[in-house]
Amino acid sequence: MKLDFQPPKNTHGTPRRSRRRAPLFLALLAAAVLFGLLAHQQPVATTEARTESSVKEPPPPAVPEIRREVVRGTVHPGDTITALLGDYFTPQEILGLNRKSKKIFPLSGICAGQPFKLCLVEGNFDRFEYDINRNDQLIISRGEEGFDISRVPIAYRVETELVRGTISTNLFDAVARSGESAELALALADIFAWDIDFILDIRQGDSFQTLVEKRFREGQPAGYGRILAAEFNNQGQNYKALLYQNGDRSDYYDAKGNSLRKAFLRAPLAFTRISSGFTMRRFHPITKTWKAHPAIDYAAPRGTPIKTVGDGTIIRIGRTKYNGNHIKIRHNSTYQTLYLHMSRFAKGMHKGKKVRQGQVIGYVGSTGLATGPHLCFRMYKNGSPVNPNRVKVAAVPPIPAAKMAEFKAAVAPLLARLEGQELHQASLAATPEKTPVR
């Protein structure tokens, strides 16, 4: 008898163990899947959070751009400050502007032909700029309390240039052929007016050179500034003019320190012709009689400016049948000058007015006994007529000996430039800008 236990061959022990482990395996598998899903989803949550935090807020509403406008113009004949600014100021404000501006620049002095600029903000007044002359501006602007009014120098960019020319017919033509304007020719004639009569003395082959400042404003040419130095060769004689600040006045001197300024100019106007000279016997074209003509007649276009030949005081001004519009000036106890047949007088001329040499006192015309536009110019010495071309007068005193070294140092670079050498720009500062070309 076999006592050992022999289990049957078709046992189900192993499958039974597999059924007991299956739920555990499924649980572990589910846990692994869940862990994987959680691990995979964590970065997504972080990314979403970062995406939400990186969204920019909408920009604030755009600020409307301020509308600015600049109106440029030229004063027309008859224009007043009311005509220019009446659309922006009340009559009371215009009256207040007139009162406030009177000591700076009287608004009644606004002249036709002068440029101005009006600045507007949103269609309202902001600033007004008016060119008083070639050097100064009147500025009216809005301030914290009313309006600010000032007179300021015009800002120019300045370049210095040496201009040369040779005379074939006259100075005006020579300057034009050098590429420059009549303004420069007139300025040169003014500088040498005490030594050269540009009507009688000019000859073909005469030459000139000048060191002149050229002005630029807002990038555009704006005329000339000062003539710093000039040289004119007339009939073989050489004349030099060097600008130098002597005390509170800028003036022209030669290389030795002698002033070019004299008591009288050689002529009261430039670029004309003498139609009749000084003579004690001339056949008058209107009266048809022989009579003395103790004067010089300068034929010139109507409206040509007439300048007083010297400092003095107007002792007579008016109109008569024969003299037409005329002015008589007393220069000192010895000399007087008379200017006849003017078309009109310059603004502000009246008896007793003091005038400066070279100042415009009137304009060429044909009033009175005249066949055409011309100036009849007369000079008297101690009450008797004299030929203006033969009057010899002393010059203004030269540079004092005590200032001669300073003068020579100041003009040395100007002379060097005229002689074709380089001029250091810093040296130009030695002569302040007080004598612009006019």
DRENFITI-578569 format. One line per 8 residues: number of its first residue (from 1); their letters; for each residue x, y, z of C-alpha. Coordinates in nm, 4 decimals. Layout:
BEGIN
NUM = A = X,Y,Z; ...
***
This chain:
BEGIN
1 = MKLDFQPP = 0.0000,0.0000,0.0000; 0.1444,0.3312,-0.1114; 0.1135,0.5862,0.1597; 0.2673,0.8800,-0.0365; 0.0113,1.1280,-0.1677; 0.0138,1.1555,-0.5461; -0.1790,1.4602,-0.6675; -0.3649,1.4265,-0.9905
9 = KNTHGTPR = -0.1862,1.5379,-1.3118; -0.4604,1.7741,-1.4243; -0.4105,2.0142,-1.1297; -0.5431,2.3745,-1.1483; -0.2957,2.5219,-0.8976; -0.1129,2.7487,-1.1396; -0.4183,2.9039,-1.3078; -0.5616,2.9707,-0.9680
17 = RSRRRAPL = -0.2493,3.1740,-0.8700; -0.2710,3.3667,-1.1968; -0.6299,3.4667,-1.1217; -0.5279,3.5918,-0.7765; -0.2417,3.8098,-0.9236; -0.4462,3.9571,-1.2088; -0.6281,4.2257,-1.0033; -0.2963,4.3402,-0.8522
25 = FLALLAAA = -0.1348,4.3593,-1.1933; -0.4243,4.5577,-1.3341; -0.4116,4.7924,-1.0361; -0.0397,4.8489,-1.0825; -0.0890,4.9016,-1.4561; -0.3674,5.1521,-1.3943; -0.1534,5.3340,-1.1394; 0.1362,5.3505,-1.3855
33 = VLFGLLAH = -0.0906,5.4842,-1.6583; -0.2405,5.7403,-1.4221; 0.1052,5.8478,-1.3025; 0.2184,5.8834,-1.6633; -0.0851,6.0899,-1.7472; -0.0318,6.3163,-1.4476; 0.3373,6.3516,-1.5260; 0.2553,6.4370,-1.8870
41 = QQPVATTE = -0.0129,6.6905,-1.7973; 0.1941,6.8912,-1.5405; 0.4071,7.0892,-1.7956; 0.0932,7.1660,-1.9938; -0.0609,7.3308,-1.6914; 0.2590,7.5345,-1.6377; 0.2700,7.6363,-2.0033; -0.0900,7.7468,-1.9916
49 = ARTESSVK = -0.0192,7.9528,-1.6820; 0.2791,8.1178,-1.8472; 0.0771,8.1825,-2.1621; -0.1911,8.3558,-1.9633; 0.0627,8.5734,-1.7766; 0.2404,8.6814,-2.1008; -0.0694,8.8373,-2.2616; -0.0106,9.2183,-2.2944
57 = EPPPPAVP = -0.2738,9.4635,-2.1921; -0.4172,9.6746,-2.4769; -0.2249,10.0060,-2.5357; -0.3758,10.3248,-2.4002; -0.5754,10.5360,-2.6458; -0.3506,10.7396,-2.8828; -0.3068,11.1081,-2.7921; -0.4242,11.3274,-3.0845
65 = EIRREVVR = -0.1309,11.4983,-3.2613; -0.1140,11.8740,-3.2036; -0.1782,12.0584,-3.5292; 0.0866,12.3221,-3.5968; 0.0886,12.5640,-3.8890; 0.3359,12.8263,-4.0113; 0.2127,13.1111,-4.2314; 0.4839,13.3086,-4.4131
73 = GTVHPGDT = 0.4179,13.6332,-4.5910; 0.5288,13.9839,-4.6802; 0.3738,14.3017,-4.5479; 0.1662,14.4666,-4.8209; 0.1251,14.8436,-4.8636; -0.1337,14.9658,-4.6157; -0.1044,14.6627,-4.3871; -0.1102,14.7289,-4.0125
81 = ITALLGDY = -0.0672,14.5042,-3.7105; -0.4468,14.4827,-3.6965; -0.4580,14.3564,-4.0548; -0.1932,14.0948,-3.9755; -0.3175,13.9743,-3.6360; -0.6793,14.0923,-3.6235; -0.8113,13.7388,-3.6781; -0.6439,13.6203,-3.3562
89 = FTPQEILG = -0.6603,13.9213,-3.1206; -0.9459,14.1373,-3.0046; -0.9208,14.5153,-3.0606; -0.8429,14.5513,-2.6884; -0.5568,14.3010,-2.7153; -0.4195,14.4820,-3.0226; -0.4257,14.8068,-2.8259; -0.2418,14.6379,-2.5393
97 = LNRKSKKI = 0.0196,14.4985,-2.7804; 0.0767,14.8466,-2.9229; 0.1358,14.9908,-2.5763; 0.3650,14.7091,-2.4658; 0.5686,14.7087,-2.7889; 0.6161,15.0851,-2.8139; 0.9506,15.0974,-2.6321; 1.0830,14.7835,-2.8040
105 = FPLSGICA = 0.9581,14.8552,-3.1564; 0.6502,15.0664,-3.2370; 0.4060,14.8497,-3.4300; 0.3139,15.1560,-3.6369; 0.6626,15.1213,-3.7889; 0.5794,14.7993,-3.9740; 0.6846,14.8555,-4.3369; 0.5608,14.7174,-4.6671
113 = GQPFKLCL = 0.7929,14.4647,-4.8240; 0.9240,14.3228,-4.4952; 0.8808,13.9459,-4.4389; 0.6931,13.7985,-4.1433; 0.6084,13.4553,-4.0035; 0.2947,13.3613,-3.8093; 0.2962,13.0381,-3.6047; -0.0385,12.8782,-3.5117
121 = VEGNFDRF = -0.1249,12.5890,-3.2792; -0.4631,12.4290,-3.3403; -0.5520,12.7374,-3.5401; -0.4752,12.9713,-3.2507; -0.2013,13.2333,-3.2266; 0.1287,13.1133,-3.0823; 0.4083,13.3358,-3.2222; 0.4638,13.6250,-3.4656
129 = EYDINRND = 0.8033,13.7093,-3.6167; 0.8609,14.0298,-3.8156; 1.1895,14.1351,-3.9768; 1.2490,14.4935,-3.8608; 1.5525,14.5167,-4.0883; 1.8261,14.2868,-4.2169; 1.9688,14.2402,-3.8686; 1.6834,14.2410,-3.6143
137 = QLIISRGE = 1.3485,14.0692,-3.5627; 1.0418,14.1573,-3.3584; 0.9072,13.8516,-3.1721; 0.5576,13.8409,-3.0182; 0.4749,13.5126,-2.8428; 0.2284,13.3770,-2.5911; 0.3569,13.3863,-2.2348; 0.2256,13.2640,-1.9053
145 = EGFDISRV = 0.0831,13.6068,-1.8391; -0.0328,13.7633,-2.1633; 0.2232,13.8129,-2.4390; 0.6019,13.8413,-2.4478; 0.7542,14.0989,-2.6865; 1.1244,14.1177,-2.7719; 1.3668,14.2450,-3.0345; 1.6364,13.9899,-3.1174
153 = PIAYRVET = 1.9171,13.9542,-3.3753; 1.8315,13.7416,-3.6782; 2.0210,13.4124,-3.6677; 2.2404,13.3708,-3.9750; 2.4976,13.1153,-4.0781; 2.7913,13.3147,-4.2149; 3.0560,13.2107,-4.4676; 3.3476,13.4357,-4.5682
161 = ELVRGTIS = 3.4430,13.4551,-4.9362; 3.6938,13.6508,-5.1441; 3.5310,13.8046,-5.4548; 3.7335,13.9528,-5.7423; 3.6430,14.1418,-6.0594; 3.7735,14.3644,-6.3391; 3.5992,14.6729,-6.4761; 3.4987,14.6746,-6.8423
169 = TNLFDAVA = 3.2173,14.9298,-6.8247; 3.1298,15.0047,-6.4618; 3.1464,14.8568,-6.1126; 2.7895,14.7314,-6.1226; 2.8577,14.5261,-6.4363; 3.1891,14.3931,-6.2998; 3.0257,14.2726,-5.9787; 2.7421,14.1088,-6.1733
177 = RSGESAEL = 2.9930,13.9252,-6.3975; 3.1654,13.7895,-6.0854; 2.8369,13.6204,-5.9914; 2.7385,13.8648,-5.7179; 2.4440,14.1021,-5.6784; 2.4078,14.4795,-5.7070; 2.3946,14.4971,-5.3273; 2.7663,14.4216,-5.3121
185 = ALALADIF = 2.8482,14.6824,-5.5775; 2.6621,14.9512,-5.3830; 2.8433,14.8554,-5.0627; 3.1839,14.8787,-5.2308; 3.0929,15.2173,-5.3768; 2.9949,15.3378,-5.0283; 3.3257,15.2245,-4.8773; 3.5417,15.4047,-5.1340
193 = AWDIDFIL = 3.3006,15.6955,-5.1868; 3.5398,15.9458,-5.0195; 3.8251,15.8689,-5.2603; 3.6663,15.7471,-5.5838; 3.3848,15.9049,-5.7849; 3.2312,15.5970,-5.9474; 3.0788,15.8172,-6.2168; 3.3832,16.0205,-6.3226
201 = DIRQGDSF = 3.6878,15.8225,-6.2100; 3.6221,15.4649,-6.3257; 3.8282,15.3341,-6.6194; 3.8340,15.0098,-6.8166; 4.0854,14.7733,-6.6600; 4.0296,14.8926,-6.3021; 3.9932,14.5996,-6.0646; 3.8656,14.5119,-5.7192
209 = QTLVEKRF = 3.8653,14.2349,-5.4634; 3.6692,14.2123,-5.1437; 3.6516,13.9779,-4.8463; 3.2797,13.9625,-4.7710; 3.0536,13.7678,-4.5388; 2.7723,13.5771,-4.7089; 2.4669,13.5083,-4.4997; 2.2434,13.2016,-4.5018
217 = REGQPAGY = 1.9088,13.1731,-4.3264; 1.7296,12.8423,-4.2863; 1.9643,12.6993,-4.5481; 1.8941,12.9671,-4.8089; 2.1179,13.2596,-4.9211; 2.0190,13.5765,-4.7338; 2.2396,13.8505,-4.8738; 2.5655,13.9841,-4.7386
225 = GRILAAEF = 2.6987,14.0610,-4.3934; 3.0062,14.2734,-4.3387; 3.2719,14.3603,-4.5923; 3.5783,14.2782,-4.3832; 3.8339,14.4084,-4.6321; 3.8403,14.5475,-4.9844; 4.0915,14.6653,-5.2409; 4.0250,14.8820,-5.5456
233 = NNQGQNYK = 4.2761,14.9652,-5.8173; 4.1657,15.2848,-5.9937; 4.3752,15.4295,-6.2764; 4.6849,15.2614,-6.1353; 4.6312,15.3844,-5.7811; 4.5606,15.1246,-5.5155; 4.3089,15.1824,-5.2354; 4.2628,14.9455,-4.9416
241 = ALLYQNGD = 3.9816,14.9360,-4.6862; 4.0095,14.7307,-4.3649; 3.7231,14.7065,-4.1173; 3.8307,14.7823,-3.7614; 3.6415,14.8338,-3.4375; 3.7695,15.1658,-3.3006; 3.6015,15.2213,-2.9661; 3.2254,15.1828,-3.0063
249 = RSDYYDAK = 3.2284,15.2344,-3.3842; 3.3329,15.0097,-3.6717; 3.4966,15.1945,-3.9589; 3.7278,15.1452,-4.2550; 4.0989,15.2320,-4.2534; 4.3877,15.1855,-4.4920; 4.6875,14.9672,-4.4021; 4.8588,15.2620,-4.2297
257 = GNSLRKAF = 4.5666,15.3341,-3.9996; 4.4312,15.6356,-4.1906; 4.0522,15.6612,-4.1939; 3.8795,15.6397,-4.5301; 3.6005,15.8585,-4.3970; 3.6172,16.2268,-4.4882; 3.3904,16.5223,-4.4289; 3.2127,16.4801,-4.7646
265 = LRAPLAFT = 3.1367,16.1977,-5.0059; 3.2585,16.2429,-5.3608; 2.9004,16.2152,-5.4962; 2.5460,16.2010,-5.3518; 2.4452,15.8954,-5.5575; 2.6100,15.6113,-5.7480; 2.5949,15.4439,-6.0902; 2.4560,15.7401,-6.2820
273 = RISSGFTM = 2.5988,15.9808,-6.5360; 2.6677,16.3528,-6.5166; 2.4348,16.5236,-6.7625; 2.5639,16.8716,-6.6891; 2.8757,16.9858,-6.5063; 2.9697,17.2865,-6.2988; 2.9994,17.5929,-6.5241; 2.9349,17.9641,-6.5106
281 = RRFHPITK = 2.7894,17.9663,-6.8644; 2.5425,17.7058,-6.9902; 2.2581,17.7136,-7.2410; 1.9455,17.6204,-7.0464; 1.7379,17.3587,-7.2346; 1.4049,17.4974,-7.1107; 1.4505,17.8757,-7.0855; 1.6676,17.8741,-7.3997
289 = TWKAHPAI = 1.9044,18.1282,-7.2457; 2.2672,18.1318,-7.1444; 2.3123,18.1379,-6.7675; 2.5402,18.0139,-6.4932; 2.5035,17.6534,-6.3745; 2.6951,17.6406,-6.0452; 2.5929,17.2777,-5.9856; 2.6396,16.9230,-6.1061
297 = DYAAPRGT = 2.3435,16.7438,-6.2637; 2.3325,16.3666,-6.2130; 2.1021,16.1895,-6.4584; 1.9510,15.8828,-6.2936; 1.6333,15.6722,-6.3062; 1.3369,15.8083,-6.1158; 1.3413,15.6803,-5.7580; 1.7204,15.6451,-5.7286
305 = PIKTVGDG = 1.8152,15.7122,-5.3620; 1.9863,16.0458,-5.2914; 2.2325,16.0560,-4.9993; 2.3559,16.3521,-4.8038; 2.7298,16.3939,-4.8651; 2.8033,16.4824,-4.5034; 2.6705,16.5062,-4.1494; 2.4516,16.8092,-4.0951
313 = TIIRIGRT = 2.1140,16.9652,-4.0204; 1.8271,17.0282,-4.2623; 1.7755,17.4055,-4.2781; 1.5248,17.4087,-4.5646; 1.2839,17.1532,-4.7089; 0.9887,17.2050,-4.9404; 0.8786,17.2616,-5.2982; 0.9061,17.5651,-5.5270
321 = KYNGNHIK = 0.8211,17.6315,-5.8907; 1.1778,17.6069,-6.0200; 1.3561,17.3869,-5.7641; 1.0745,17.1360,-5.7223; 1.1121,16.9186,-5.4117; 1.4403,17.0184,-5.2528; 1.6439,16.9963,-4.9306; 1.9219,17.2249,-4.8078
329 = IRHNSTYQ = 2.1656,17.1022,-4.5410; 2.4102,17.2969,-4.3249; 2.7157,17.0819,-4.2519; 2.9203,17.3250,-4.0439; 2.9897,17.6954,-4.0254; 3.1545,17.6833,-4.3705; 2.9707,17.4399,-4.5984; 2.6101,17.3867,-4.7122
337 = TLYLHMSR = 2.4656,17.1552,-4.9795; 2.1443,17.1748,-5.1837; 1.9567,16.8849,-5.3521; 1.6926,16.9751,-5.6166; 1.4140,16.8174,-5.8301; 1.3420,16.5187,-5.6008; 1.0405,16.3022,-5.6753; 0.9792,16.2726,-5.3008
345 = FAKGMHKG = 1.1502,16.3043,-4.9645; 1.2662,16.0128,-4.7543; 1.0498,15.9254,-4.4555; 1.1055,16.1460,-4.1520; 1.2732,16.4388,-4.3271; 1.1851,16.7786,-4.1787; 1.3427,17.1125,-4.1020; 1.5827,17.0902,-3.8092
353 = KKVRQGQV = 1.6432,16.7153,-3.8490; 2.0022,16.6004,-3.8045; 2.1243,16.3682,-4.0790; 2.4283,16.1445,-4.1035; 2.6693,16.1185,-4.3934; 2.5388,15.8706,-4.6503; 2.1821,15.8811,-4.5152; 1.9077,15.8708,-4.7811
361 = IGYVGSTG = 1.7199,16.2020,-4.7764; 1.5122,16.1689,-5.0932; 1.4722,16.0149,-5.4381; 1.5531,16.1290,-5.7914; 1.2691,16.2920,-5.9822; 1.1909,16.5743,-6.2252; 0.9874,16.8168,-6.0175; 1.0308,17.1885,-6.0826
369 = LATGPHLC = 1.2139,17.3169,-6.3906; 1.3525,16.9877,-6.5269; 1.3434,16.8088,-6.8601; 1.3831,16.4622,-6.7110; 1.4666,16.2732,-6.3903; 1.7939,16.3961,-6.2437; 1.9497,16.5440,-5.9296; 2.0815,16.8996,-5.9353
377 = FRMYKNGS = 2.3467,16.9060,-5.6627; 2.4984,17.2307,-5.5338; 2.7596,17.3091,-5.2700; 2.8272,17.6409,-5.0993; 3.1327,17.7587,-4.9126; 3.0756,18.0615,-4.6908; 2.7583,18.1314,-4.8908; 2.9194,18.1163,-5.2389
385 = PVNPNRVK = 2.8765,17.8278,-5.4870; 3.1801,17.6014,-5.5329; 3.2554,17.3044,-5.7549; 3.1996,16.9929,-5.5341; 3.4660,16.8016,-5.7295; 3.7331,17.0528,-5.6312; 3.6578,17.0759,-5.2609; 3.9452,16.9397,-5.0532
393 = VAAVPPIP = 3.8493,16.8334,-4.7043; 4.0391,16.6663,-4.4216; 3.9831,16.3044,-4.3259; 3.8646,16.1752,-3.9922; 4.1577,16.1423,-3.7454; 4.3691,15.8239,-3.7954; 4.4259,15.5428,-3.5464; 4.6043,15.6884,-3.2406
401 = AAKMAEFK = 4.9698,15.5887,-3.1961; 4.8835,15.4163,-2.8690; 4.6467,15.1802,-3.0551; 4.8582,15.1257,-3.3651; 5.0049,14.7898,-3.2527; 4.6575,14.6595,-3.1718; 4.5277,14.7832,-3.5082; 4.8079,14.6174,-3.7068
409 = AAVAPLLA = 4.7551,14.2859,-3.5269; 4.3814,14.2966,-3.5979; 4.4091,14.3756,-3.9701; 4.7115,14.1535,-4.0479; 4.5000,13.8448,-4.1336; 4.2729,14.0579,-4.3531; 4.5698,14.1904,-4.5489; 4.7042,13.8354,-4.5780
417 = RLEGQELH = 4.3795,13.7169,-4.7344; 4.3793,14.0029,-4.9861; 4.7330,13.8991,-5.0793; 4.6176,13.5441,-5.1488; 4.7213,13.3820,-4.8213; 4.4996,13.1703,-4.5997; 4.3016,13.3521,-4.3337; 4.2392,13.1783,-4.0047
425 = QASLAATP = 3.8682,13.1998,-3.9340; 3.9209,13.2802,-3.5651; 4.0802,13.6087,-3.6601; 3.7476,13.7334,-3.7953; 3.6186,13.7577,-3.4410; 3.8444,14.0601,-3.3915; 3.5854,14.2746,-3.5679; 3.2314,14.2295,-3.4249
433 = EKTPVR = 2.9430,14.2199,-3.6715; 2.8170,14.5757,-3.6551; 2.8577,14.6907,-4.0142; 2.6477,14.4738,-4.2474; 2.6280,14.5438,-4.6184; 2.3265,14.7646,-4.6760
***
